Every structure is written in structure tokens, then in C-alpha cells.
Amino acid sequence: MILEVKGLTKSYNGHPAVAGIDLEMKDGEVFGLLGPNGAGKSTTISMVSGLVKPNAGSIRIGGIDIFQDPLASRRLIGVVPQDIALYPTLTARENLAFWGHMYGQSGADLRKRVDEVLELVGLADRANQRIDKYSGGMKRRINIGAGLMHRPKLLLMDEPTVGIDPQSRNHILDTVKELNRQGTSVLYTSHYMEEVEALCDRIAIMDLGKVMACGSLNELRLLVGDKDVITIQANVPEGKVLDDLRAIPGVDGVSKDDGHLRVVAPYGRKVLGDVVTRLAAGGVKVRSIDIKEPDLEGVFLHLTGKALRD
Amino acid sequence: MKFIELAKKDVLLILRDRKALMIIVIMPFILTAILGGALGGMFREPASAIGGAFNLMVANEDKGEIGGRVADVFASADLKKLLTPKPVATRDEALAAIDKKEAQVAVVIPADFSARVVKGEPAAIDVYQHPDSPLRGSIVQAIATAVTDNLSAVQTATATGVQLWVKGGMLRPQDLAAAATALAGQLQSVGAQAGLQQVKYETVEPRKGVTAFQYYAAAMTVMFSLFATTSSGAKSFLAEREDGTLPRLLTTPTPRWQIVGGKLVGTFMTAIIEMVTLIVATTLVFRVSWGHSPLALAIMVLAVSVSSSGIAVFIAAISKNSKVADLISMIFIQMSALIGGSMVPLSVLPEGAKKVSMFTFNGIANNAFVSIMEGQPLTAILTPALILVVAGLALALIGSRRLAA
């Protein structure tokens, strides 16, 4: 196991941020932590990287207890924080070299690794430009590169694609796949289910500081059973219309975000008529309707009764 | 060592920060120019300002023999290279010449000068100087003092001799005045032959003093070393925390002492760069003399850098964020600069304020740099250097322990 977490607990002012979670991550795995904001993902990553001391529990990285031998465990991990943690007036090459030094690299090995990482993140041609001249996506790529300098066995990535353009996001996802292909294990947190679905071998769904479910995508889908997810493209106001939909017999859950309404039901086609009727009665204009197998959003909805981005 | 890389990175960040460079290098340079130029009258004239001989108005209102001899002193061959006497008839003419800047200094021998000397009464020579020429004025003052001291000796001898003649019945009372004048003149001649009228120039200035440019070059270098370390050094500690690079550093296999040590060394290097840059720049541009002891200068640069770095680390340790650090730094720097004589020269401060200034960072450092500029021996700066280093290390230790926790 590259990562073993047991009974990990952290509270702030009496409010549990992480409430006794257990996680196990195999060598070479891409493991996703999925959950809405405030679910406890970043606190978990902060404890695994040694920045936050837990109230209880143990963390072992590559078999090393991170509290007993912190320096040895830190050599095994690379951390990509959620916010850009670089020096804006240094060039990309200078930033990478500095972080390489902090991981104990020097000389020709360091210079070679800087070039490799610049190639990997696709910024070799902009290496000598100060990063305060970079776009947000380019900065994020160097932010990832800084965590890769020492060829870590385990890469901790905390929401690495927040606030960037689709092109940079795709580049980052491709980089994670390439790293994994080279043998790096990745712990990846996100509240974008599409990213987690596309990248992760196994996924832990977190909410309110707890792991609600853990497994591969297919294993998680099984939790929903053979229920259908009806996805309706429509702008639905909060309040009575949603309450009316939840009251339909045979509907297990209803959620909405960004112009999409999701209804989980064992037999989607049976309840579809009632759903459309109540939307029409509420004055909601429906643009499209789709019935399909549950995705992670559906799994989350099934487990918590709310949407990932609620 | 990782702390060296951390320090190198911090120095590079400062060198790339135009705003910081403006504050720590350009600002003190401009302030030295402004203050050094504007407040020159409060300081000694540079030796170069004396140049060749300067004009001295000599108004001899005395018709007596002694007054004439005094006037002759200022026209003697010994003083030819130093001053050019311009005889005028009256005090008013002499003062008008100073007003018109035809001369920088004037000597007036009052009308009753000879009579007073003969009678054994106090007699004074009046010296006037233009406010821009304190050094020239003090030179003439010293010559006049030497002359009057000489005359005092003549006076005493005359009085004693005349009294002895009267007592011994060798002189009638009605011939007393004529005999005294003759004797005084004789003694003057003897005195002149014996060299009594020679002026000792080394007694003009017991302490050399510094020019305004020298003083403010030192004062601004010291004051802005604090800006360099507090606004850049202290802020950099907190900026790392606020920008997320400190948490990232803490996830690397770098011990905390190396992180704090690196920041400390970076701050120290910043102070050294600031001081050396200003010393070189003021030497080249303003022709400021920083003394003739590179060793003493190096010791003080190191001592001031250690001390200002310690202050910066301490401020970083007691500040919640960079804004609070900025505020504390500004208050500390302004107070220390004001009390320590970085703004107004210590010489014009009241005695009490002068004593208090010797307990401030700026006061101790300024005074030590001035001592080097005056050419005082190395031992003169060892105590202030030791105080600065000990205080700096103590503050750095307290601050570092808190930051590393």
C-alpha cells in the first residue's frame, strides 16, 4: 500500500471537518476523493501531507508513519496545492529549480529534471519567462510541475483544475494520466465528477467529513442499483416545483444545478409523465430529457439526497 | 545546504522587485542628496571648501601701536597661504563686505584696544563670519585667540615691570603711561622674535566633524537598512505564509530550522547589499568619504546588517500578517530614525535627547559610522558594533524560535 489512513479525525472549534475516515491506496493507483465544498477533502489532503495535525488516527505513506518519521515520508510525496504556491517574479525554470533544491536535488541531475518536467507540463518553450506573465492555466501547470521535481511515489493533488480554461484542464488531465502510466500513484481531489470518472481507478465519496462510499466507478454505480437517472435541461426555481417532484411516488431523489435537473427513480419511464406534467404546471420550460444509467452525480444523489454542487 | 538556496531565492526576489529597490536604494540616495544639500550649514565645511586663501576684512579702528601690531599679525607672511587681509577703516565697512560676500570673515580691532591693553583692562578682538563659512570663521577665531593670549602675557609683564619701577623710585607717576606703552611695545617685539604670535592650527578643531553629505549618507544607509530588512525581510516571512509557499515548503523534506535560517540569511544579505550599494553610490556620486579604514567600515556594515536582520525577524514573529508587520516596522523605523538622529543631526538636539539617542539602533550605528569618517581609531567602533551584534542575535534567536514553532 502506498497510503494507509486509519481513524483519521480533525475538528475545528468543535465542528468535525474529518470524522474518523479510513482509506487504503494501492501502489500505482489513481485514487479520487469526490465531494462538495466542505466535505473534508482538503483537510484530508493537508493531514496526509503533514501540514495539519489530526486529533486522532494514523497515516502511513509507503509503510512510513508520517508522524514518527516526517522527513522520510515527505521524500515520498509531491504536493500540488489548490492555490498557486510559486514565486511570481521568478521564471518557470527558476521556480522548478528552487523546488528541486528543496527536495535535495542539485547539479546536473536537477538541471536535467527541470527540462523533463518542463516538457511534461508542456511549457519548455516558455521556460525562461517570469510566471507572473503566464495565464492561469499555465501557472497551474508549473504548480503541478513543482510537485513532480523529485519523482514522488505519491502525488497529492488538491483540486488542481479549479478556475482554468478547458484546454489547460485537458492538458492537466493528460499529464496525470501520463504520470500514472510512468508509475506514480495519485491522490486526486475534485468536485468535478467528470474528472474523477475519467481519471480514477477508485473513488471515495465524501460528505460532512465522512467517507460515504468507496470503490471503482462500477462498484459505486451498483450502490444505486438498476435505478435510472432522468436528466432534464430546464431552469427550475427552488421551492414548490422541486417539492412537487420529490413527492411523486417512485422518485428517490431530485437535484438541480446549472440548468440541469436530475431525478433518480427505479423505473425512469414510469415516473417521466408525472415529472413532465408537474414541471409544466409549475411553468417550467423543458429543453431536453434524457434517461440513462447513474453516473457519480447520481451515486452522490442516491447516497446523500443532494447534488455534488449543492 | 537548503537554507543557502532559500536565501539566494529571497535575494533574487528583492532584486526583481522594483518597488522594494526604489525604497531601499533610490530613496535613501535621493534623501541624502536633499538633506545633505539643504542642511550643510549645520555641519563643518569640507576641507576642499577652504580651497586657497580666503578674504579677511581687517578693520583697525584703534589708532594705538598695539592695535596696529595686531592688524599686522593677520598680514604676516606665515598666514599668506591661508588668508588675504583686506584693510578697511570701520566695523561697518567690514560687515558690509561680508553681507556682499566679498569676504567670508572680518576682524575688528576696537578703537580703545591699545588703551585697554596698556591699562591692564580686558580687551577683545571681534571676529565676524558669514553663516556659510563656519570653518573659515573658526580659523580666524583661533588666530585672534592666539594673539589675545599673547597680549595677556605682555599685559601681565608690563604691569609687573611698571609697578616695580614705581616702587623702586625709578619712575615718576606722571611718566607712568608713556613708560608702560614703551615697555609693552618692547615686550611685543621680544615676544614676536620668540615666536609667541605663531598660531597653532591643530587647536582650531578638537574633533574634525563630518560634512552634511557624510552625515546623511551614513544616516540614510542605516535607516534604510531597516527598511530593507523589515519591509522586505519581515514581509517576506509572512508573504510566504500568505501566498501558500510556506505550507508548500513545509511539505518538502526541509527541516524548519533550515527554512527559518534561510529566511534569516536572505534578510541579512539584503541588508548587506543595501548598505554596500549606498556606500559605493554616495562615494562615487557625492564624493562622500567613508573614512580610511575599510576594516572598520566592513565591521560596521556586518554589525548593522546582523542587528537590522534580528529586528526584522522579531517583527515578523510578533506580527499576525504582513500588514501588521508593515505597520510595526514603519512605527519602529520612524521612531528610531527621529530619536537616533537620522533626520535631524544629533548635534542640534538637546542633551537629554542626545543621551536617549545612544540607546537607539540608528543612534548607535550613525555615531559609529561618523567615527569612522572622522578617522577615529578602530577601537572607537568596537563597542557599538558589539552592542548591535548582540542585540541583533538575541532578537533573531527569539524571533526564530517563535517562527519555527
Interface residues (C-beta under 8 A of the other chain):
Chain A: S49 G50 L51 L71 A72 R74 R75 I77 V79 P81 D83 I84 A85 L86 Y87 T89 L90 E94 F98 W99 H101 M102 Y103 G104 R130 A146
Chain B: K2 E5 L6 K9 L12 L13 R16 D17 D243 G244 T245 P247 R248 L249 L250 T251 T252 P253 T254 P255
